[in-house]
């Protein structure tokens, strides 16, 4: 067991500084809600951006428990149109309206997501005072679907009973860090030069001498990455896409003695999820989407540990701070 397993943060409602990545599990069980658990939904915070991933029934209640302001959520990613991943969305949109939202809402999901939401709004004679921008996905190949100045999001094509995507969140390379102890002894370097130094450029003195960038700066901080793989059969073809990710969430609906049932229903076993994590050389595996037949979910972790020891189980409102998790 390496150090990663020792620095896992499992705290609720903790506040963090900017320039980080933080994941909160809002719900993780399969299909039917229970008195203890909710269907799939997660909140990923990255550099003051809030991304909702799937929106099963009860998501907005879980957001309340996590003390997340609804106004912070501007982008939602839906993996597929099975109810346990999307039935909470219309309720959340309704609450956005009742709370006076005016900012646009961006929803990425399979073709049909726009019709699903607009039909519900029409039949319930609901209105919204904000624009909903739908980005419908149809490709069976991984594609870049979102990009800002710090983050990119790609799809991860999955193999479920209906069209399904996972999502890969990856920070862009961060700026190099200034070595002020060295810079202060080079009076020609001014504040206006700092930007170029952070971009990795060398400094050229007035006499034409070159001061190498690595002498003036430190390497950039670690760029975090997170792969979310919801409902899917065992699919090794995703390994090149998720190779080397910091954290992988992968469904693990059944134990391996039900491998045939898992394949038939478009799901994965805990053992198979661990195989994916091992072959992809990720740093940490989070298991979720457990069948309600397992009252003691520790058996799923025990099975995965045989293949990939750096495994944890999803928990309601479990929060992972990637800064502490990866220990960079």
C-alpha angles and dihedrals in degrees: 000000000000130000095274093076090052097056100049110137114218103175133132128226095359119161121227140189123250124269095058143102120235130177125202120191107218096173136354115166125109126257108321123054118233133199088263105034142041133210122267121309133132138181119215118192118196125171093335094314118119119210122186113208113201121339114224123176112298096025096130091051089053090049088055091051090049089051093236117157111234090219089067092066113087102146129051128185118200117194098198142337101259109126098244088063101041113020092095094057100082091049091051091049089050091052090049088058095046090051091055100252115182102167117098118258120219118207123188116192147120122308105280097043091105093051091047094054098037092049091054091047091050097046093047091045089235125160134197129207092208134066120254113208112200121202106190118203125213107152122113090203127076110267138177107251104164135031136167131163093284109023143045127196124202130184121245108210109225134192110236134135091274133026106298138172134190119207132235117205115194129174117225118244108286124229119273115258121247118244097217093179088067099033093057090063091057104070093184090068108090133185090261088063094057094085093058091046091054088052089057100256122147120241119243116204124218089258090055098254116144121226108198116238095231088062092054100040144037124233115275121266117266116284108224127224134193130187120199115196113179127177112356145131117250100291118178088177089082092063097090089052096051098034112145097000118161095229131015124192109197130174116247105180098163144022116254094259085073094050092126092052090047091055093045093053096040098254142119135236124233090248092052092048089053090051089055091050092048095048092045091049093225119169099230135014123207116196122208147146093073122186112248088235088082108077088171106048093183087089088069092054091046090055094047092047089065088069106021116020096190092078131128133181125241115253132187108274093357107164124202121194105204092204091064094032098058093036095214 
